[in-house]
Amino acid sequence: MKNTYNLRSIAATAISQVLDNGQSLSTVLPDLQRNINDKDKPLLQEICFGVLRYLPKLEWFISQLMEKPLTGKQRTLHYLIMVGIYQLLYTRIPAHAALAETVNGAVALKRPQLKGLINGVLRSFQRQQTQLEERITNNNSQYLHPSWLLKRLQSAYPKEWQSIANANNQRPPMWLRVNSQHHTAAEYLDLLKQANIDASLHSEHPSAIRLNEPTSVSKLPGFDEGWCTVQDVSAQGCAELLQPKNDEYILDLCAAPGGKTTHILELAPKANVLAVDIDDTRLKRVKENLIRLKQHATVVQGDGTQPEKWAKEQQFDRILLDAPCSATGVIRRHPDIKWLRRDTDINELAQLQSQILEAIWAYLKPGGTLLYATCSIMPEENSEQIQNFLAKHTDACLNDGTKAGLQVVPSTDGGDGFFYARLIKQTQ
């Protein structure tokens, strides 16, 4: 059966919804993927993620090839040209096929009169590609980040900012967390080898395995039986640092999609876990993960700034607060973050984090542990947040051998950017 859709026009539409309507790619793609064949979904994802990863570079190329950009109702065609250039630069699709499909995308977008223009621009790019690529190395487009974010990285990480920007622009590695209730990481590594999947253990995180090539979960041994979970190695640090114990009352706040909830229960299967998140839709993922791993937790929709509405009188032995943040540590997984975030978001998010931290502290038992975590690399959301909290709370002390928490930055072969601070509530 021949496909009745044009994949390139769908990709251009997705990119338009992100850049012009401010929607996240993870919201946009599931809707657009409904009407396309399963075998085409990876290519759609590859093109959308790739264009957003290399956006400034693609914009610059178009500015050199066209006197004025397509705007207004023709804006989606501008993104269609980007889709074409991306394929020529970064995919193995034969150039003639990439060109033909992209040009036909104009028909699918009901702009057949622009086929000639799109064909002309893409063919010009083919002819001038070498010279254009030589010239682009002299401007900020090469870093593939908005200028406000580059400035913040340069300020916070004067020696590391270039390697962080570079790591942000790579494809992320696929990490697994082995369920210790079923296998050790070494045992599961053997099962992967038997399934012809190349992988390696992490030297510090006991349950983490890195796949040499991302693969479908359907090929992972025992995935449906809960033998492993796809989770970045840095995110795995949260439950490890929380150190949950059986029979304790544990709160996982901002819990969706449930990777950390299930990890807590793998480490302490008899813990009483309450998983809370403000987003009802994303809580469905928490429930699905618990079912797959055959675990039990109480799952509640609630606002972290108002625990009195859902925590009742409960006091917790341990709290994991994976605070809402700028997600600047996971840009390589979500390249749209670079274009959806604004400079002003950082201080607004820091205020929200502070409100949640203040509100939930009262619900931690004396002697209890609160692990504050974010997938951000911004000091305002992380070390500065913790320093401010410690200055206000004489009953709080850090218990991780640091002055203001542990900051991990994204690395090409390692984990995402993450921050952790383990706070202990002192008994008066």
N, C-alpha and C positions, 0 to 999 in steps of 0.2 A: 504494500500500500504506500503510495507516494505521500510525502508530507505536504500538507496544505498550508503550512506556515513558513515564514522566513525568519530563521533564527537570529540573523543580524539585526533585523528591525526590532525584534523582541528585546535584544540586548540594548539597542539604542534607547528604547522606551524605558527600560529599567534604569539606565544611567540618567536619563532625563528626570525620572521620578526622584532619584537621590539628589541630584545637583540643583534642580529647579524647584522641587517641592519639599526638599528637606527630609525625605523618608529614608529609613535605613535599608540597606540592601537585604538584610535578613528578613525584613517585613515585605519588601517588594517581590523578591524572587519566588517564594512559595506560590503566590497568586499567579505569577506569569508562567510558572512551570507546570501548572495544572494541565494545560492543553498541548504539551509537547511530549514526544517519546522519551522514555527513560534513557535511551542510549544518547540522546542529544543534551540531556541535562548537564553533564560534566562540561561540555563545550560552552554552553550558555554561562555557566558559573565562571569558567576560566576567562571568558571574554570580559564579563562584567567586573570581576575582581581585578583583572589585569588592567583594564582601562582606568579604573579608579586608583590603582597603584601608580600608574605612570602618567596620570592626568596632566601635570604641568609640561611634561616633555611633549605629549601629543598636542596640547594647545599651542606650544611654541612652533611645532612643525606646521600646523595648519596656518598659523599667522604668517609664516614664510611663503606659503603656497597660495594663499588667497588674499586679495586686496582688502576685503572686509568679511567678517564672519557671518554666518547665517544666524538670524535672530528671530524673535517673535515666534510665529507659528511654524517657522522652518527650523527652529532650534534643534529638534530631534534629529534632523538631517545632519547637523553639525556633529552630533554624537555618533551618527552612522559613519561619518568620515573617520572619526577616531577609531571606531570599531574596525574599519578597513585597515588603517595604518597599524593598529595593534597587531592584527593577524599577520601582516607582512613582516613586522619586526620580531614578534615573539612567539609565533606558533609554527608548527610544521605543515600547516595547511598549504598545499600548492598555491602559488601566487595567482594563477589563472582562476582557480576555484574561489579563493578568497575575494578576488575582484568581482567575479560574476555574481556571487551570492550577495555581496555588499551593495552593488549597484541595483540589483533586483529588490533590495530592501526599500528603495525609494518608492517602488510600486506598492509594496505592502503598507507603506506609510502614507499612501494616497498622494504622492508627489512625483508621478512618473515623469513630469517635465524636467525634473532635476537629475535624471539619470546621467545625462551627458556631463553635467557639472561634476558629479561625484566621481564618475569614471575619469574625467580629466585630472582632477586633483590627485587621485590615487596613482594614476600613471605618472604624473609629475613627481610624486614622492618616490616612486620606483627609480626614476631616472636620476634624481638628485640625492638619493638616500645617503650615499657615502659622504658627500660634502656637508649635508645637513647635520649628520651625526658628529662630524668633526667640529662644526661651529657651536654646537649646543654645550660643549664642555666648558665654555667660558661664562656661563650664567647660572643663577640660582635654581633654574629649572632642573639642574642635574640632581639636586637633593630630594626632589619630588615631595616637598612639604610646603604648606603655606608659611608665609614669612613670620607670622606671629608665633607659630609653633617652633620654628627654627630658632627665633630669638630666645624663647623660653628654654629650649634645650641648651643653647650656647651659654646662657646665664647659669643654669643649674648644673651643667656638666661641661665646664670649659675644656676639659681634656678628652672627654668621651663622646661629645655630641655627634661627631661624624660617624663613629662606629654605631651609635644608637640609630641615627637616621638610616644608615646602611642596613642594619638589622630589620628596621621597620619596613624596608622595601623588598625584603626577601619573602619567598613563599614559606609559610610556617612548617616546621616539622610536625609529624603526627606522633603524639605520645599516648601510651596506654598506661592505665593504672590497674595492676593485677589485683584481683580480689583475694586477699590473704586467707579468707575463709575456705577457699578452694585450692589454691596453689601458691607456692613461693614464686617470686619473679623469675628465678633461675629455671624452675620447672616449666613455667609458662613459655619462657624463651625456647626451651626444647620443643614444645608443642608448635610454636611458630616456625621453627626450623623444619619440622616434619611437614608443615603446610607450605614449605618453600617461601616463607616470608622472612626476609633479612631484617634483623633487629639487633639492638644492643641494650645492655643494662645501664642504669645511671649509677655513678659511684656513691652518691650521697642519699638519694631518695630510694628507700628499700623496695617500693612497689612499682617503680617507673621503668618503662621500656620505650625506647625510641625506635620507630620503624624507619628503615632507610628510604622507603618510598611509601607515601600515603596509600592506603588500600581500603576497599569497601568493608564495612563491619560484617557483612555477610560472609566474608572469607576468614574472619578471626575465629579461632577455635573456641567453642563454647560461649560465644557472645550472648546468644539468646538465653543461655542458662546462667548468665551473670558472672562468668569467669573473669571478665575484664570490662573496663569502662574507658572511653576516649576522654582523656583529660590532660591538659598541659602540665608539665612537670612542676612549674612554679605554683600552679593552683593546688597541686597535691601537697605543697608545703603547709597549707592552712590547717588541715585536720591533724597533720603530724605535729605541728607546733602547739595545737590545742591540747593534745595528749588526753583524749577522752577516756573515761573509765566506765566499766559496767555499773549499772544501777544509779549512775548520776543523772541529774536533770540538766539537760543540755539544750540551749537555744541556738538554732542556726537562723540568724536574722539576715534578710535579703537573700533568701535561700535559692531562688530559682536560678538555673534549671535543675538544681538538685545534685550536682556532682559532689559538693562538699558534704551534703546531708548523708549521702550513701557512703562516702568515705569514712565519716564519723562512725557509722554503724558497722562498717567492715572492721574498724579498729576496736569498737566496743559494742558487740551485737546486742548486749542487754541494757544499753543506755536508754533512758527515756528522752527521746528527741522531739522537740517542737520546731517545725520548719515554718517560718513566716516570710511572706513576701507581699508587697503592695499590689503586684500585678497578677490578677486572677488567671489570665490566659497562660502566663508562664508557669503558674503553679501546676498546670496539667502535666508539664514536663517532669516536675518533681515526682508527681504520683506515678507517671509512667516508669521513671527510673527505679522507684521503690518496688514496683511490681516486678520489673525484669530481674532485680537483684533479690527478690523474695524477702524484703525487709519491711519493718513497720516503723512509721513515725507519724506524729500528729501534724497534719498540714493545715495551716490557717492563713487566710488572707488578712493582712493587717499593715498599718502604717508604722514604720519604725520610730517616728517622732511622737507617736501616741500609744506607748505600750500598755497604758492603763486600760485601754479598750479591749485588748486581747490576752494580756498576760495575767489578768486578774490579780491575785495576791501571790502568784508563784514566784519563788526565788530560785535562781539557777546556780548550779555548781560551776558551769562553764558556759560562756557565750562566744559564739563565732559571729563577728560583725563584718561581713564582706560588703563594705559600704558602697553606696552608689557613687560613681566616680567618673572622671573624664575618659577612662579606658585608654589612656595614652600609652599603656604598656602592651596593649594587644592590637596595635595598628596593623601588624603584618597579617593578623587573622581577619581584621575588619578595616580594609583600607579606606572605606567611606568615612571613618571617624575623622580623618584629616580634613575632610571637606564639610562635615556636618557640625563639628565643634567650632566654637568661637572663643576668642581670648577671654571674654567676660565670663564664660562658663566656669572657669577654674575657681574664681572666688565665690561664685554662687554655690558651686558644689561643695566647696570647703565649709561654707556656712551650714548647708544641709547635713553634712557629715558630723559637724560639731553638735548640731541639734540632736541627732540620733544617738551619738555617743553619750551626751549629757543625759538624755531621757532613759537610756537603757542601763546606765551605771547603777541606778537605784535597785535594779532587779538582780544584781549579782550578789551572791552570798559573801559575807566576810570570809576571806581566805580563798575566794573563788578566782578563776582565771577568765579574762576577756581577751580574745585575740582580735585585734583590729587589723583588717586587711583591705587592700584595694588593688586593682589591676592598673594603677596609675604610676607614672614616674615623676609627677609634679610635687615638689617639696611642700607646697601650700596644702596639699591634700594628705600628706604623709608625715614626714618628720616634724614639720611646723605644727601640724594638727596635734600631734602627740605632745610636743613641748608645751603648747598652750593648755592642753588638758591637764598635764602633770602640774603645771603652775597653779591651776585652780583647785586641784583635788589632792589634799594632803594624805588621803587614804589610798592613793594609787601609786604603785611603783612598777618600774619596768623589770621584767624577769627574763631577759634574753641576752644579757651581757652587752647591750648597746646603750647609747645615750638617748636615742630617739627612734628606735626601731631599725629594721633591716630592709634596705632597699636593694632590689634585684633589677638590673636593667636588661632589656631584651638582647639576646645574643643569637647569632646566625644559627648555630647548631644546638643551642641550649633552650632555656625556657623563656616564657613571656616576661615582660616587665611586671614586677609585683612588689608590694610593700607589706610587711608584717610588723606588728608591735604587740608583745604579750604583756598585758597589764594584770597585776595581782591586786586584789582589794585587801588592804591590810586590816587586821582586826584591831579595833581601837583599844 
